């Protein structure tokens, strides 16, 4: 009977001891959790500033019809006008998110050769803490200019180069910079049998045009801009590729304009193609980014 009398008391004491130990360990754990991350609650990086532009234009209908006629002059052989109407309507680029990227393509075919025009808009959004959308766009633009080997302009406020420590992948922007080259066209970075970054060759074989037509920074377009010019000889003819890339705040615009000639003696002229491409670039800048 005495043993039975002491059993409940011993059990009660064990229960109380376990409760006390549990409470102490819980309190220590909570305190330890607070101590393991000192100051973390007040050390959050400030939110980066959102980009100036929150939308993109509808690209195929955005380019003025008269501008398209200058860049892609139809021959007038289309009697009912259907082919011409289809040409200037353009073909929208396939993208996964039209809030972030849109584009349009146009193609003119003639017996003498082919012309292609492509316009791409990319709205850059930064997911890096402390890096604004505009800063991220500037980084991506710089990588494209560096990849194109564009000389740095002394008048330009910022050098077109990637900042130290930035990611190695430029994402979709690098793809946009090359531009489309349907039916045998090569991207700007693709190898070709013969490629020149100077003006059109003269009868003596020496380059014409001067330094003003060479690939360069454009100081009067957007926040940052450059133009690239390549003359490529291939088995199917000769073509000149003009690429203009400019940044307006957090949007990067790429214009790819090229002319193919089946007659290798008829070389597309730098001055003509560059002038038309720059006119289009300034039209796009004034239309959507002029505010």
C-alpha positions as CSV (number, residue, x, y, z in Angstrom):
1,X,0.0,0.0,0.0
2,X,2.9,2.4,0.7
3,X,4.4,1.7,-2.7
4,X,1.1,2.4,-4.4
5,X,0.8,5.7,-2.4
6,X,4.1,6.9,-3.7
7,X,3.6,6.0,-7.4
8,X,1.2,8.9,-8.2
9,X,3.4,11.4,-6.5
10,X,6.5,10.3,-8.4
11,X,4.6,10.4,-11.7
12,X,3.3,13.9,-11.0
13,X,6.8,15.1,-10.2
14,X,8.1,13.7,-13.5
15,X,5.3,15.4,-15.4
16,X,6.0,18.8,-13.8
17,X,9.8,18.4,-14.5
18,X,9.2,17.6,-18.1
19,X,6.9,20.7,-18.5
20,X,9.5,22.9,-17.0
21,X,12.3,21.6,-19.2
22,X,10.0,22.0,-22.3
23,X,9.3,25.6,-21.4
24,X,12.9,26.4,-20.9
25,X,14.0,24.8,-24.1
26,X,11.3,26.6,-26.0
27,X,12.3,29.9,-24.6
28,X,15.9,29.3,-25.3
29,X,15.1,28.4,-28.9
30,X,13.1,31.5,-29.4
31,X,15.8,33.6,-28.0
32,X,18.4,31.8,-30.0
33,X,16.4,32.4,-33.2
34,X,16.4,36.1,-32.6
35,X,20.1,36.2,-31.8
36,X,21.0,34.1,-34.9
37,X,19.9,36.9,-37.3
38,X,20.9,40.2,-35.5
39,X,19.6,43.3,-37.3
40,X,18.2,41.4,-40.3
41,X,14.8,43.0,-39.9
42,X,16.2,46.5,-40.3
43,X,18.8,45.7,-42.9
44,X,16.6,45.0,-45.9
45,X,18.0,46.5,-49.2
46,X,16.0,49.5,-50.4
47,X,13.6,48.8,-53.2
48,X,15.0,49.7,-56.6
49,X,13.3,52.5,-58.6
50,X,10.8,51.1,-61.2
51,X,11.3,51.9,-64.9
52,X,9.9,55.0,-66.5
53,X,8.0,53.0,-69.2
54,X,5.4,50.4,-68.2
55,X,4.1,49.5,-71.7
56,X,5.3,49.0,-75.2
57,X,3.8,50.2,-78.5
58,X,2.1,47.9,-81.0
59,X,5.1,47.5,-83.4
60,X,3.6,46.6,-86.8
61,X,1.2,49.5,-86.7
62,X,3.6,51.9,-85.0
63,X,6.0,52.5,-88.0
64,X,4.6,55.2,-90.3
65,X,3.5,53.9,-93.7
66,X,5.4,56.6,-95.6
67,X,8.5,55.6,-93.6
68,X,8.0,51.9,-94.7
69,X,7.7,53.0,-98.3
70,X,11.1,54.8,-98.1
71,X,12.8,51.8,-96.5
72,X,11.1,49.2,-98.6
73,X,10.3,50.8,-101.9
74,X,7.8,48.6,-103.8
75,X,8.4,48.3,-107.6
76,X,4.8,49.1,-108.6
77,X,4.3,45.7,-110.3
78,X,1.5,44.8,-107.9
79,X,-1.6,45.7,-110.0
80,X,-4.3,45.1,-107.4
81,X,-2.2,46.3,-104.5
82,X,-2.7,43.2,-102.3
83,X,1.0,42.3,-102.2
84,X,2.0,45.8,-101.3
85,X,-0.7,46.0,-98.6
86,X,0.6,42.7,-97.1
87,X,4.2,43.9,-97.3
88,X,3.5,47.1,-95.3
89,X,1.3,45.3,-92.8
90,X,4.3,43.4,-91.5
91,X,4.5,40.2,-89.4
92,X,4.5,40.4,-85.6
93,X,7.4,38.6,-83.9
94,X,6.5,35.7,-81.7
95,X,7.2,36.6,-78.0
96,X,6.2,35.0,-74.7
97,X,5.3,38.3,-73.0
98,X,4.1,41.2,-75.0
99,X,4.3,43.5,-71.9
100,X,8.1,42.9,-71.9
101,X,9.0,42.5,-75.6
102,X,7.4,43.0,-79.0
103,X,8.6,43.2,-82.6
104,X,7.7,43.3,-86.2
105,X,9.3,42.1,-89.5
106,X,8.9,43.4,-93.0
107,X,10.4,41.8,-96.2
108,X,10.6,43.2,-99.8
109,X,11.6,40.9,-102.6
110,X,12.5,42.2,-106.1
111,X,14.4,40.7,-109.0
112,X,17.4,42.8,-108.1
113,X,17.5,41.6,-104.5
114,X,15.8,41.7,-101.1
115,X,15.4,44.1,-98.2
116,X,14.5,43.2,-94.7
117,X,13.5,45.4,-91.8
118,X,12.9,44.4,-88.2
119,X,12.0,46.5,-85.2
120,X,12.2,45.2,-81.6
121,X,11.2,46.8,-78.3
122,X,12.3,45.3,-75.0
123,X,11.1,46.7,-71.7
124,X,13.7,45.8,-69.1
125,X,12.7,44.8,-65.6
126,X,15.3,44.3,-62.9
127,X,15.0,41.6,-60.3
128,X,18.3,42.5,-58.6
129,X,18.0,44.2,-55.2
130,X,19.2,47.7,-55.3
131,X,19.4,47.8,-59.2
132,X,16.8,49.8,-60.9
133,X,15.1,48.9,-64.2
134,X,17.0,51.7,-65.9
135,X,20.3,50.6,-64.5
136,X,19.7,47.0,-65.7
137,X,18.8,48.3,-69.2
138,X,22.0,50.3,-69.3
139,X,24.0,47.1,-68.4
140,X,22.3,45.1,-71.2
141,X,22.8,47.9,-73.7
142,X,26.5,48.1,-72.8
143,X,26.9,44.4,-73.4
144,X,25.4,44.7,-76.9
145,X,27.7,47.6,-77.7
146,X,30.7,45.7,-76.4
147,X,29.8,42.6,-78.4
148,X,29.5,44.8,-81.6
149,X,33.0,46.3,-80.9
150,X,31.6,49.8,-81.0
151,X,34.3,52.4,-80.2
152,X,33.5,54.5,-77.1
153,X,32.6,58.1,-77.9
154,X,34.4,60.8,-75.8
155,X,31.2,62.8,-76.0
156,X,29.1,60.0,-74.6
157,X,28.3,60.4,-70.9
158,X,28.6,56.6,-70.3
159,X,30.8,54.1,-72.0
160,X,28.9,51.3,-73.7
161,X,30.4,48.4,-71.7
162,X,29.2,46.0,-69.1
163,X,29.9,46.9,-65.5
164,X,32.2,44.8,-63.4
165,X,30.6,41.9,-61.6
166,X,27.5,41.8,-63.8
167,X,26.0,38.5,-65.0
168,X,27.5,36.8,-68.0
169,X,24.2,36.3,-69.7
170,X,22.5,39.2,-71.4
171,X,19.3,37.3,-71.9
172,X,16.9,38.1,-74.7
173,X,18.6,41.5,-75.3
174,X,21.6,39.8,-76.9
175,X,19.3,37.9,-79.2
176,X,17.5,41.1,-80.2
177,X,20.8,42.8,-81.0
178,X,21.6,40.5,-83.9
179,X,18.3,41.0,-85.6
180,X,16.6,38.6,-88.0
181,X,18.0,37.8,-91.4
182,X,15.5,35.6,-93.2
183,X,16.3,33.4,-96.2
184,X,20.1,33.0,-96.0
185,X,20.8,36.2,-94.0
186,X,23.4,35.9,-91.3
187,X,23.2,37.4,-87.9
188,X,25.5,40.2,-87.2
189,X,27.9,38.0,-85.3
190,X,27.8,35.0,-87.7
191,X,30.8,34.1,-89.8
192,X,30.6,34.9,-93.5
193,X,32.9,34.3,-96.5
194,X,33.8,38.0,-96.6
195,X,32.7,40.7,-94.3
196,X,33.7,44.4,-94.0
197,X,32.8,47.0,-91.4
198,X,33.7,49.9,-93.6
199,X,32.0,51.8,-96.3
200,X,31.2,50.5,-99.8
201,X,34.3,49.6,-101.8
202,X,35.2,51.9,-104.7
203,X,36.3,50.9,-108.2
204,X,39.9,50.7,-107.0
205,X,38.9,48.3,-104.1
206,X,39.6,50.8,-101.3
207,X,36.8,51.7,-98.9
208,X,34.8,54.8,-99.6
209,X,32.8,56.8,-97.1
210,X,34.9,57.9,-94.2
211,X,35.0,57.5,-90.5
212,X,31.5,59.1,-90.2
213,X,30.0,55.9,-91.7
214,X,31.9,53.5,-89.6
215,X,30.3,51.6,-86.6
216,X,30.0,54.2,-83.9
217,X,28.1,55.7,-80.9
218,X,25.2,58.0,-81.8
219,X,25.2,60.8,-79.3
220,X,21.9,62.4,-80.4
221,X,19.6,59.4,-80.0
222,X,18.0,58.2,-76.8
223,X,20.0,57.9,-73.6
224,X,22.6,55.6,-75.3
225,X,22.8,54.5,-78.9
226,X,25.1,53.0,-81.5
227,X,25.0,52.0,-85.2
228,X,26.7,49.0,-86.7
229,X,27.4,48.6,-90.4
230,X,28.6,45.4,-92.1
231,X,29.1,44.6,-95.8
232,X,29.0,40.8,-96.4
233,X,29.9,39.0,-99.6
234,X,28.4,35.5,-100.0
235,X,27.8,33.0,-102.8
236,X,24.2,34.4,-103.3
237,X,25.3,38.0,-103.7
238,X,26.3,40.9,-101.5
239,X,24.4,42.5,-98.6
240,X,24.8,45.3,-96.2
241,X,23.5,44.9,-92.7
242,X,22.7,48.0,-90.6
243,X,21.9,47.6,-86.9
244,X,20.8,50.5,-84.6
245,X,20.4,49.9,-80.9
246,X,19.2,52.7,-78.6
247,X,18.1,52.9,-75.0
248,X,15.4,55.1,-73.7
249,X,15.3,54.8,-69.9
250,X,14.3,51.1,-69.3
251,X,13.5,50.2,-72.9
252,X,15.9,49.0,-75.5
253,X,15.0,49.4,-79.2
254,X,16.7,47.5,-81.9
255,X,16.4,48.2,-85.7
256,X,17.8,45.7,-88.1
257,X,17.8,46.8,-91.8
258,X,19.6,45.1,-94.6
259,X,19.7,45.1,-98.4
260,X,20.7,42.1,-100.5
261,X,21.9,42.5,-104.1
262,X,22.2,39.5,-106.5
263,X,24.6,41.6,-108.6
264,X,27.9,41.8,-106.7
265,X,28.9,44.8,-108.7
266,X,25.9,46.7,-107.3
267,X,26.9,47.2,-103.6
268,X,24.3,48.6,-101.3
269,X,25.6,52.0,-100.1
270,X,26.2,52.7,-96.4
271,X,25.1,56.4,-96.6
272,X,21.7,55.5,-98.0
273,X,20.9,52.6,-95.6
274,X,22.3,54.3,-92.6
275,X,20.4,57.5,-93.3
276,X,17.1,55.7,-93.6
277,X,17.7,53.5,-90.5
278,X,18.6,56.6,-88.4
279,X,15.4,58.4,-89.6
280,X,13.3,55.5,-88.5
281,X,15.1,55.4,-85.1
282,X,14.4,59.1,-84.5
283,X,10.8,58.6,-85.5
284,X,10.4,55.8,-83.0
285,X,12.1,57.8,-80.3
286,X,9.9,60.8,-80.8
287,X,6.7,58.8,-81.1
288,X,6.8,56.7,-78.0
289,X,9.7,58.0,-75.9
290,X,9.5,61.7,-76.5
291,X,7.5,62.5,-73.4
